[in-house]
């Protein structure tokens, strides 16, 4: 549910503003809204320091300890973190320069692999002084026959699909038409000496980074302190000012935190005003649900949507519908088992909410897969004695023609889903005539459902379904808008109704994707099985069996990826567009983020 919020103004003296902000951050319940735009030099410097510290930490996290790092431990106490950051950033530049130099040297050494270690620029210069000019080329083998016979050309053994050739001439400007080889200005020995020196520098740099790995915790603490400093300075700089004597800030707090806030303000001798919010568009949204509903929070954060303050919290409806949609779209008990096993294996690396959510989605997928007889797309598994008894023919993936029933089931789920949306709005507007218009929309949804069944599946609609449209349209036209002008509101409702009916019909039809995508997932899995093992495993050789296993792993991995993409596209769409559209939720809200200085990251509380 969305917790009701209160708007507050907090006053403090200019002399005690720093102390007040620190204590307010420790309290951690006020979502501060800027009175003035923070724009001070100290804030910009702090942001730069944070970015530099993050870059230094990234360098350490990407570095792997060398084998010669040893077991020596370094005491991180007393180290200046700012100095550590500076040295690490310099080491990054040094590393880039070393690697660039080594790459450049390797490119020049490649010349000597072709032409020999003893060749150098000095010898060629000596020949030039004596009137002999040497030019080097590398050409395709097919071009050897095209070389001019009237020139002195020496060819060498083929190297990397090219033939090295040398042109000797007494004419300085005489050249061949091919690209000339660039001769290094340093000898082979000089280049090798430089490379050895650069490699020693790289070893020293690696030892330096090995040592600084021990200071990672220091830099992490430093980054946290910088983040707190930035939050404090931003809050102070964004406060209002009264004659340079009084500072004040505005913000929002949950209604159930008001008592604690008042006690805090009175203890610190701070002035405050607490009112009902006036501008609903800027009120942050604080969603607080029981733990079993809050498991959907990771998904809501992933798609990054928050309902408006005056809208409905869709968490519980999203959770129930998403579990069903996930099961139908993936639809394979074998895949569900894989998800469950992976969640159990990596449970310690997941936050509790995400772990529980995967358990729920995996369980729903396994149940649907068992009832539909789908196990890695293999019909043979579903035909095993015990499993065969669990299959519901009407939703089975194999062996029966149930396309019409599955489409019917999809349309029925859509009608129920949209009915729930309008039913919620009935209670939302229970003290308003608009509740009757939502009742009308429930009637229209079921009228559209019967029309859909008739047009798509050819099922005759009941004789009384026309009354669903008559009653529904009447209620929508009469009561959908509250206005002083009854006729004007009726006219607007009549004008909007045709497009709304077309949209409603489209929404119900769109639920057929639950069947279509689920069927496609099973069909693709079965196709991979048939391609890998067209004749089964009887009489198959060891090598063929290994190749088949690899093909099945790759095929089913791809199919799982496609199924999960379908969940992201279709499962979320049906909740966020069709359902939310009928519920009137536009997800225009901004999450409640209380100002906190006692933790490294301020996050919305979840229960």
C-alpha positions as CSV (number, residue, x, y, z in Angstrom):
1,X,0.0,0.0,0.0
2,X,1.0,3.6,-0.5
3,X,1.8,5.3,2.8
4,X,0.2,8.7,3.3
5,X,2.8,11.5,3.5
6,X,3.0,14.8,5.4
7,X,4.8,17.9,4.1
8,X,7.2,19.6,6.6
9,X,9.1,22.8,7.0
10,X,12.1,22.6,9.3
11,X,13.8,25.8,10.7
12,X,17.3,26.1,12.3
13,X,19.8,28.8,13.0
14,X,22.5,29.5,10.5
15,X,25.1,28.7,13.2
16,X,23.8,25.2,13.9
17,X,22.8,24.2,10.4
18,X,25.7,21.7,10.0
19,X,24.8,20.0,13.2
20,X,21.1,19.9,12.4
21,X,21.7,18.3,9.0
22,X,23.9,15.6,10.5
23,X,21.3,14.8,13.1
24,X,18.5,14.9,10.5
25,X,20.5,12.5,8.4
26,X,20.9,10.1,11.4
27,X,17.1,10.3,11.9
28,X,16.7,9.2,8.2
29,X,13.0,9.8,7.6
30,X,12.8,13.1,5.7
31,X,12.7,13.1,1.9
32,X,14.2,16.6,1.3
33,X,13.0,18.8,-1.5
34,X,15.3,21.6,-2.6
35,X,14.3,25.2,-1.8
36,X,17.2,26.5,-3.8
37,X,19.2,24.9,-6.5
38,X,22.5,23.5,-4.9
39,X,25.4,24.9,-7.0
40,X,28.5,25.5,-4.9
41,X,32.2,24.9,-5.7
42,X,32.5,22.5,-2.8
43,X,29.8,20.3,-4.2
44,X,31.5,20.1,-7.6
45,X,34.8,19.3,-6.0
46,X,33.2,16.6,-3.9
47,X,31.6,15.1,-7.0
48,X,35.0,15.0,-8.7
49,X,36.6,13.3,-5.7
50,X,33.9,10.7,-5.7
51,X,34.4,10.0,-9.4
52,X,38.2,9.7,-8.9
53,X,37.7,7.4,-5.9
54,X,35.4,5.2,-7.9
55,X,37.9,5.1,-10.7
56,X,40.7,4.0,-8.3
57,X,38.5,1.3,-6.7
58,X,37.6,0.1,-10.2
59,X,41.3,-0.2,-11.0
60,X,41.8,-2.3,-7.8
61,X,38.8,-4.5,-8.5
62,X,40.0,-5.2,-12.0
63,X,43.5,-6.1,-10.9
64,X,44.3,-9.7,-10.2
65,X,47.0,-10.5,-7.6
66,X,50.2,-11.8,-9.2
67,X,51.6,-15.2,-8.3
68,X,54.6,-13.4,-6.8
69,X,52.5,-11.2,-4.5
70,X,53.4,-13.2,-1.5
71,X,51.5,-13.2,1.9
72,X,52.8,-9.9,3.2
73,X,50.0,-7.8,4.7
74,X,50.1,-4.0,4.9
75,X,48.6,-2.0,7.6
76,X,45.9,0.3,6.1
77,X,45.6,2.5,9.3
78,X,46.9,6.0,9.0
79,X,47.0,6.1,5.3
80,X,45.7,9.2,3.5
81,X,43.0,8.0,1.2
82,X,43.2,11.1,-1.0
83,X,46.9,10.3,-1.5
84,X,46.1,6.7,-2.3
85,X,43.6,7.8,-4.9
86,X,46.1,10.1,-6.5
87,X,48.8,7.4,-6.7
88,X,46.4,4.9,-8.1
89,X,45.2,7.2,-10.8
90,X,48.8,8.0,-11.8
91,X,49.5,4.3,-11.9
92,X,46.7,3.9,-14.4
93,X,48.3,6.4,-16.7
94,X,51.7,4.7,-16.2
95,X,50.2,1.3,-17.0
96,X,48.6,2.7,-20.2
97,X,51.9,4.2,-21.3
98,X,53.8,1.0,-20.6
99,X,51.4,-1.2,-22.5
100,X,51.3,1.3,-25.4
101,X,55.1,1.3,-25.5
102,X,55.2,-2.5,-25.5
103,X,52.7,-2.7,-28.3
104,X,54.6,-0.2,-30.3
105,X,57.9,-2.2,-29.7
106,X,56.2,-5.5,-30.7
107,X,55.0,-4.0,-34.0
108,X,58.6,-2.9,-34.7
109,X,60.0,-6.3,-33.7
110,X,57.6,-7.9,-36.2
111,X,59.8,-6.3,-38.9
112,X,62.8,-8.2,-37.7
113,X,61.0,-11.5,-37.7
114,X,60.5,-11.0,-41.4
115,X,63.8,-9.5,-42.4
116,X,66.2,-10.8,-39.8
117,X,67.6,-9.6,-36.5
118,X,70.8,-8.3,-38.1
119,X,69.2,-5.9,-40.5
120,X,69.3,-2.3,-39.2
121,X,68.9,1.2,-40.5
122,X,72.6,2.0,-40.2
123,X,73.6,-0.7,-42.7
124,X,71.0,0.6,-45.2
125,X,72.3,4.2,-44.7
126,X,75.9,3.0,-45.3
127,X,74.8,1.4,-48.6
128,X,73.0,4.7,-49.6
129,X,76.2,6.6,-49.0
130,X,77.9,4.3,-51.5
131,X,75.2,4.7,-54.1
132,X,73.2,1.6,-53.5
133,X,69.5,2.1,-52.5
134,X,67.5,-0.7,-50.9
135,X,63.7,-0.8,-50.7
136,X,61.7,-3.5,-48.9
137,X,58.3,-4.8,-49.8
138,X,55.9,-7.6,-48.9
139,X,53.7,-8.8,-51.8
140,X,51.2,-11.6,-52.6
141,X,52.8,-14.8,-54.0
142,X,50.7,-14.4,-57.2
143,X,52.5,-11.1,-57.9
144,X,56.0,-12.6,-58.2
145,X,55.6,-13.2,-61.9
146,X,54.7,-9.6,-62.5
147,X,57.9,-8.2,-61.1
148,X,60.0,-6.3,-63.8
149,X,63.0,-8.3,-65.2
150,X,65.1,-5.2,-65.7
151,X,65.4,-4.5,-62.0
152,X,67.5,-6.2,-59.3
153,X,65.0,-7.8,-57.0
154,X,65.7,-10.4,-54.4
155,X,62.9,-12.5,-52.9
156,X,62.8,-14.4,-49.6
157,X,60.8,-17.2,-48.0
158,X,57.1,-16.8,-47.6
159,X,56.1,-15.3,-44.2
160,X,52.4,-15.0,-43.1
161,X,51.1,-15.5,-46.6
162,X,53.3,-12.7,-48.0
163,X,56.6,-12.8,-50.0
164,X,59.3,-10.4,-48.7
165,X,61.2,-8.8,-51.6
166,X,64.1,-6.3,-51.7
167,X,64.7,-3.9,-54.6
168,X,68.4,-2.9,-55.1
169,X,69.0,0.2,-57.3
170,X,71.6,2.9,-58.0
171,X,68.8,5.4,-58.6
172,X,67.6,7.1,-55.4
173,X,64.0,7.6,-56.4
174,X,63.5,4.2,-58.1
175,X,60.6,2.3,-56.4
176,X,58.1,-0.4,-57.0
177,X,54.3,0.2,-57.1
178,X,53.7,-1.7,-53.9
179,X,53.6,-0.4,-50.3
180,X,57.1,0.0,-48.9
181,X,58.0,-1.5,-45.6
182,X,58.8,1.0,-42.8
183,X,62.3,0.3,-41.4
184,X,62.5,0.8,-37.6
185,X,64.9,3.5,-36.4
186,X,66.2,1.3,-33.7
187,X,68.1,-2.0,-34.0
188,X,66.7,-5.3,-32.9
189,X,68.9,-5.4,-29.8
190,X,67.9,-1.8,-28.8
191,X,64.2,-2.7,-29.1
192,X,64.6,-5.8,-27.0
193,X,66.5,-3.9,-24.3
194,X,63.7,-1.3,-24.2
195,X,61.1,-4.0,-24.1
196,X,62.9,-5.7,-21.2
197,X,63.0,-2.4,-19.3
198,X,59.3,-1.8,-19.9
199,X,58.5,-5.3,-18.7
200,X,60.4,-4.7,-15.5
201,X,58.5,-1.5,-15.0
202,X,55.3,-3.5,-15.6
203,X,56.3,-6.0,-12.9
204,X,57.0,-3.1,-10.5
205,X,53.6,-1.6,-11.3
206,X,52.0,-5.0,-10.7
207,X,53.7,-5.2,-7.3
208,X,52.5,-1.7,-6.5
209,X,48.9,-2.7,-7.3
210,X,49.3,-5.9,-5.3
211,X,50.2,-3.8,-2.3
212,X,47.4,-1.4,-2.8
213,X,44.9,-4.2,-2.9
214,X,45.2,-4.1,0.9
215,X,43.9,-0.6,0.9
216,X,40.6,-1.3,-0.9
217,X,38.6,-1.2,2.3
218,X,40.1,2.2,3.1
219,X,39.0,3.6,-0.2
220,X,35.6,2.1,0.1
221,X,35.2,3.8,3.5
222,X,36.5,7.0,2.0
223,X,34.0,6.9,-0.9
224,X,31.2,6.4,1.7
225,X,32.4,9.4,3.7
226,X,32.5,11.5,0.5
227,X,29.0,10.4,-0.4
228,X,27.8,11.5,3.1
229,X,29.7,14.8,2.7
230,X,28.1,15.4,-0.7
231,X,24.6,14.6,0.7
232,X,25.2,17.0,3.6
233,X,26.5,19.9,1.5
234,X,23.8,19.4,-1.1
235,X,21.1,19.5,1.6
236,X,22.6,22.6,3.2
237,X,23.2,24.4,-0.1
238,X,19.6,23.6,-1.1
239,X,18.0,25.1,2.0
240,X,16.2,28.4,2.1
241,X,17.7,31.4,3.9
242,X,16.1,34.2,5.9
243,X,18.4,37.2,6.4
244,X,21.5,34.9,6.8
245,X,20.3,34.1,10.3
246,X,17.7,31.3,9.8
247,X,17.9,28.3,7.4
248,X,15.0,26.2,6.5
249,X,14.3,23.1,4.4
250,X,11.1,21.4,3.2
251,X,10.4,17.8,2.6
252,X,8.0,14.9,3.2
253,X,7.8,12.3,5.8
254,X,5.5,9.2,6.2
255,X,2.5,9.9,8.3
256,X,3.5,7.2,10.9
257,X,6.9,9.0,11.4
258,X,5.4,12.3,12.4
259,X,5.4,11.6,16.1
260,X,9.1,10.6,16.0
261,X,9.9,13.7,13.9
262,X,8.2,16.0,16.4
263,X,10.0,14.5,19.3
264,X,13.3,15.0,17.4
265,X,12.6,18.6,16.5
266,X,11.6,19.5,20.1
267,X,14.7,17.8,21.5
268,X,16.9,19.8,19.2
269,X,15.0,23.0,19.7
270,X,14.1,23.3,16.0
271,X,11.1,25.0,14.5
272,X,8.8,23.1,12.3
273,X,5.5,23.2,10.4
274,X,3.7,20.0,9.4
275,X,0.8,20.2,6.8
276,X,-1.0,18.0,4.3
277,X,0.7,18.1,0.9
278,X,-0.6,20.7,-1.4
279,X,1.1,19.7,-4.7
280,X,0.4,16.0,-5.2
281,X,2.7,15.8,-8.2
282,X,5.8,16.3,-6.1
283,X,4.9,14.0,-3.1
284,X,7.2,11.0,-3.0
285,X,5.7,7.6,-3.0
286,X,6.4,5.2,-0.1
287,X,5.2,1.7,-0.7
288,X,5.0,-0.5,2.4
289,X,3.7,-4.0,2.0
290,X,3.8,-7.3,3.9
291,X,6.9,-9.4,3.2
292,X,5.0,-11.9,1.0
293,X,3.9,-9.1,-1.3
294,X,7.3,-7.3,-1.2
295,X,9.0,-10.1,-3.0
296,X,7.8,-8.4,-6.2
297,X,9.9,-5.3,-5.4
298,X,13.0,-6.4,-7.3
299,X,10.9,-6.7,-10.5
300,X,9.4,-3.3,-9.9
301,X,12.8,-1.8,-9.4
302,X,14.1,-3.5,-12.5
303,X,11.5,-1.9,-14.7
304,X,11.9,1.3,-12.7
305,X,8.3,2.4,-12.3
306,X,6.5,4.0,-9.3
307,X,2.8,4.7,-9.2
308,X,1.7,8.3,-8.5
309,X,0.9,9.4,-5.0
310,X,-2.8,9.4,-5.6
311,X,-2.8,6.2,-7.7
312,X,-3.1,2.5,-6.7
313,X,-0.2,0.3,-5.5
314,X,-0.3,-2.6,-8.0
315,X,2.3,-4.8,-6.2
316,X,-0.1,-7.5,-5.1
317,X,-1.9,-7.6,-8.4
318,X,1.3,-7.6,-10.3
319,X,2.7,-10.4,-8.2
320,X,-0.2,-12.8,-8.7
321,X,-0.7,-12.1,-12.4
322,X,3.1,-12.1,-13.1
323,X,3.5,-15.5,-11.5
324,X,0.7,-16.9,-13.8
325,X,2.0,-15.1,-16.9
326,X,5.5,-16.3,-16.2
327,X,4.3,-19.9,-15.8
328,X,2.3,-19.8,-19.1
329,X,4.9,-18.0,-21.1
330,X,7.8,-20.3,-20.1
331,X,5.5,-23.3,-19.6
332,X,8.2,-26.0,-19.1
333,X,8.6,-27.9,-15.8
334,X,12.1,-28.8,-16.8
335,X,13.0,-25.1,-17.2
336,X,11.3,-24.3,-13.9
337,X,13.5,-26.9,-12.2
338,X,16.6,-25.3,-13.7
339,X,15.5,-21.9,-12.3
340,X,14.8,-23.4,-8.9
341,X,18.1,-25.2,-8.7
342,X,20.1,-22.1,-9.8
343,X,18.3,-20.1,-7.2
344,X,19.2,-22.6,-4.5
345,X,22.8,-22.8,-5.6
346,X,23.2,-19.0,-5.7
347,X,20.9,-18.2,-2.8
348,X,23.6,-16.6,-0.7
349,X,24.4,-14.1,-3.5
350,X,20.8,-12.9,-3.8
351,X,18.9,-10.5,-1.7
352,X,16.0,-12.4,0.1
353,X,13.2,-10.8,-1.9
354,X,14.8,-11.7,-5.2
355,X,15.5,-15.3,-4.0
356,X,11.9,-15.8,-2.8
357,X,10.5,-14.3,-6.0
358,X,12.5,-16.8,-8.1
359,X,11.3,-19.6,-5.9
360,X,7.7,-18.5,-6.6
361,X,8.2,-18.1,-10.3
362,X,10.0,-21.4,-10.6
363,X,7.3,-23.2,-8.6
364,X,4.5,-21.8,-10.7
365,X,6.4,-22.8,-13.9
366,X,6.9,-26.3,-12.6
367,X,3.2,-26.6,-11.7
368,X,2.1,-25.4,-15.2
369,X,4.6,-27.6,-16.9
370,X,3.4,-30.7,-15.0
371,X,-0.2,-30.0,-15.8
372,X,0.6,-29.3,-19.5
373,X,3.0,-32.3,-19.7
374,X,6.0,-30.2,-20.8
375,X,9.5,-31.3,-19.7
376,X,12.2,-29.9,-21.9
377,X,9.9,-30.2,-24.8
378,X,10.1,-34.0,-24.7
379,X,6.7,-35.7,-25.1
380,X,8.2,-39.0,-24.0
381,X,8.8,-37.8,-20.5
382,X,5.2,-36.7,-20.1
383,X,4.1,-40.2,-21.2
384,X,5.7,-41.8,-18.1
385,X,3.1,-43.6,-16.0
386,X,3.0,-41.3,-13.0
387,X,3.5,-38.0,-14.9
388,X,0.9,-39.0,-17.5
389,X,-1.8,-39.0,-14.9
390,X,-1.1,-35.4,-13.9
391,X,-1.6,-33.9,-17.4
392,X,-4.7,-31.9,-18.0
393,X,-5.7,-32.6,-21.7
394,X,-7.2,-29.1,-22.3
395,X,-3.8,-27.4,-21.6
396,X,-1.5,-30.2,-22.8
397,X,1.4,-29.2,-25.0
398,X,1.4,-32.5,-27.0
399,X,-1.0,-35.1,-28.3
400,X,-4.3,-33.1,-28.4
401,X,-5.8,-30.3,-30.5
402,X,-6.5,-27.7,-27.8
403,X,-5.7,-24.5,-29.6
404,X,-9.3,-23.2,-29.3
405,X,-9.4,-24.0,-25.6
406,X,-6.1,-22.3,-24.9
407,X,-7.2,-19.2,-26.8
408,X,-10.5,-19.3,-24.9
409,X,-8.5,-19.6,-21.6
410,X,-6.3,-16.6,-22.6
411,X,-9.3,-14.4,-23.4
412,X,-10.9,-15.5,-20.2
413,X,-7.8,-14.6,-18.2
414,X,-7.7,-11.2,-19.9
415,X,-11.4,-10.5,-19.1
416,X,-10.9,-11.5,-15.5
417,X,-7.7,-9.4,-15.2
418,X,-9.4,-6.3,-16.6
419,X,-12.4,-6.9,-14.4
420,X,-10.2,-6.9,-11.4
421,X,-8.8,-3.5,-12.5
422,X,-12.2,-1.9,-12.8
423,X,-13.4,-3.6,-9.6
424,X,-10.6,-1.9,-7.7
425,X,-11.7,1.4,-9.2
426,X,-15.2,0.7,-8.0
427,X,-13.9,0.7,-4.4
428,X,-11.6,3.6,-5.1
429,X,-14.6,5.8,-6.2
430,X,-17.1,4.2,-3.8
431,X,-18.3,7.6,-2.6
432,X,-18.6,9.0,-6.1
433,X,-21.0,8.5,-9.0
434,X,-17.8,7.4,-11.0
435,X,-18.1,4.1,-9.2
436,X,-21.2,3.4,-11.3
437,X,-19.2,4.1,-14.5
438,X,-16.6,1.5,-13.4
439,X,-19.4,-1.0,-12.9
440,X,-20.4,-0.1,-16.5
441,X,-16.9,-0.9,-17.7
442,X,-17.0,-4.3,-16.0
443,X,-20.2,-5.0,-18.0
444,X,-18.5,-3.7,-21.2
445,X,-15.4,-5.9,-20.6
446,X,-17.5,-9.0,-20.5
447,X,-19.5,-7.9,-23.6
448,X,-16.2,-7.4,-25.4
449,X,-15.1,-10.9,-24.2
450,X,-18.1,-12.5,-25.8
451,X,-17.6,-10.6,-29.0
452,X,-13.9,-11.7,-29.0
453,X,-14.9,-15.3,-28.5
454,X,-17.4,-15.0,-31.4
455,X,-15.1,-13.3,-33.9
456,X,-11.9,-15.2,-33.2
457,X,-13.2,-18.7,-32.1
458,X,-16.6,-18.7,-33.8
459,X,-18.3,-19.4,-30.4
460,X,-21.8,-18.0,-30.4
461,X,-22.4,-15.4,-27.8
462,X,-25.3,-15.8,-25.3
463,X,-28.5,-14.0,-26.4
464,X,-28.4,-11.7,-23.4
465,X,-24.9,-10.4,-24.1
466,X,-26.2,-7.3,-25.9
467,X,-27.6,-6.1,-22.5
468,X,-24.0,-6.0,-21.3
469,X,-23.3,-3.3,-23.8
470,X,-26.6,-1.5,-23.3
471,X,-26.3,-1.3,-19.5
472,X,-22.5,-0.8,-19.5
473,X,-22.6,2.0,-22.1
474,X,-25.4,3.7,-20.3
475,X,-23.5,3.7,-17.0
476,X,-20.3,4.9,-18.6
477,X,-22.1,7.7,-20.5
478,X,-24.1,8.9,-17.5
479,X,-21.5,8.6,-14.7
480,X,-17.9,8.6,-16.1
481,X,-17.4,12.3,-15.6
482,X,-18.3,14.6,-12.7
483,X,-19.3,18.0,-14.0
484,X,-21.6,20.9,-13.3
485,X,-22.9,20.5,-16.8
486,X,-24.6,17.1,-17.1
487,X,-25.1,17.3,-20.9
488,X,-21.5,18.4,-21.4
489,X,-20.2,15.4,-19.5
490,X,-22.5,13.1,-21.4
491,X,-21.3,14.5,-24.7
492,X,-17.6,13.9,-23.8
493,X,-18.4,10.4,-22.6
494,X,-20.2,9.6,-25.8
495,X,-17.4,10.9,-27.9
496,X,-14.8,8.9,-26.1
497,X,-16.7,5.6,-25.9
498,X,-16.2,4.2,-29.4
499,X,-12.4,4.5,-29.2
500,X,-12.4,3.1,-25.6
501,X,-14.4,0.1,-26.8
502,X,-12.0,-0.6,-29.6
503,X,-9.1,-0.3,-27.2
504,X,-10.8,-2.7,-24.8
505,X,-11.4,-5.2,-27.5
506,X,-7.7,-5.0,-28.5
507,X,-6.7,-5.4,-24.9
508,X,-8.6,-8.6,-24.4
509,X,-7.3,-10.0,-27.7
510,X,-3.7,-9.2,-26.7
511,X,-3.9,-11.8,-23.9
512,X,-3.7,-14.5,-26.6
513,X,0.0,-14.0,-26.5
514,X,0.1,-16.0,-23.3
515,X,-1.0,-19.1,-25.3
516,X,1.0,-18.3,-28.5
517,X,4.3,-17.6,-26.8
518,X,4.0,-20.6,-24.5
519,X,3.2,-22.9,-27.4
520,X,6.2,-21.5,-29.3
521,X,8.5,-22.2,-26.4
522,X,7.4,-25.8,-26.2
523,X,7.6,-26.2,-30.0
524,X,11.1,-24.8,-30.2
525,X,12.2,-27.1,-27.4
526,X,10.7,-30.1,-29.2
527,X,12.4,-29.0,-32.5
528,X,15.8,-28.9,-30.8
529,X,15.2,-32.3,-29.4
530,X,14.4,-33.7,-32.8
531,X,17.4,-32.1,-34.5
532,X,19.8,-33.4,-31.8
533,X,18.3,-36.9,-31.4
534,X,16.1,-37.6,-34.4
535,X,16.1,-41.4,-33.7
536,X,16.3,-41.3,-29.9
537,X,19.3,-42.5,-27.9
538,X,19.1,-46.2,-28.8
539,X,22.2,-47.4,-30.7
540,X,23.8,-44.0,-30.6
541,X,27.7,-43.8,-30.4
542,X,29.6,-42.1,-27.7
543,X,30.8,-39.3,-30.0
544,X,27.3,-38.7,-31.4
545,X,25.9,-38.8,-27.9
546,X,28.4,-36.1,-26.8
547,X,27.6,-33.9,-29.8
548,X,23.9,-34.4,-29.2
549,X,24.3,-33.3,-25.5
550,X,26.2,-30.2,-26.6
551,X,23.5,-29.4,-29.2
552,X,20.7,-29.9,-26.6
553,X,22.5,-27.7,-24.1
554,X,23.0,-24.9,-26.6
555,X,19.5,-25.2,-28.0
556,X,17.7,-25.2,-24.7
557,X,19.9,-22.4,-23.3
558,X,18.8,-20.3,-26.3
559,X,15.2,-21.3,-25.8
560,X,15.3,-20.4,-22.1
561,X,16.8,-17.0,-23.0
562,X,14.0,-16.4,-25.6
563,X,11.4,-17.4,-23.0
564,X,12.8,-15.0,-20.5
565,X,12.8,-12.2,-23.0
566,X,9.2,-13.1,-23.8
567,X,8.4,-12.7,-20.1
568,X,10.1,-9.3,-20.0
569,X,8.1,-8.2,-23.0
570,X,4.7,-9.8,-22.7
571,X,4.4,-10.6,-19.1
572,X,5.3,-7.1,-18.0
573,X,3.3,-5.5,-20.8
574,X,0.0,-7.2,-19.8
575,X,0.4,-5.8,-16.3
576,X,1.9,-2.4,-17.1
577,X,-0.2,-1.5,-20.1
578,X,-3.5,-3.5,-20.4
579,X,-4.1,-3.9,-16.7
580,X,-2.6,-0.6,-15.5
581,X,-4.4,1.2,-18.3
582,X,-7.8,0.0,-17.2
583,X,-6.8,0.7,-13.6
584,X,-5.9,4.3,-14.4
585,X,-2.3,4.0,-13.1
586,X,0.2,6.0,-15.1
587,X,3.3,5.3,-13.0
588,X,4.1,9.0,-12.8
589,X,5.4,8.9,-9.2
590,X,8.8,9.4,-7.7
591,X,10.1,7.0,-5.0
592,X,10.4,8.1,-1.4
593,X,14.2,8.4,-0.7
594,X,14.8,9.6,2.9
595,X,17.9,11.7,3.6
596,X,20.3,9.4,5.5
597,X,23.8,9.7,6.6
598,X,24.2,6.6,8.8
599,X,24.3,4.2,5.8
600,X,26.2,4.1,2.6
601,X,23.1,4.0,0.4
602,X,19.7,5.4,1.1
603,X,17.0,3.1,-0.1
604,X,13.3,2.8,0.1
605,X,12.3,0.7,3.1
606,X,10.8,-2.6,2.2
607,X,9.0,-5.0,4.4
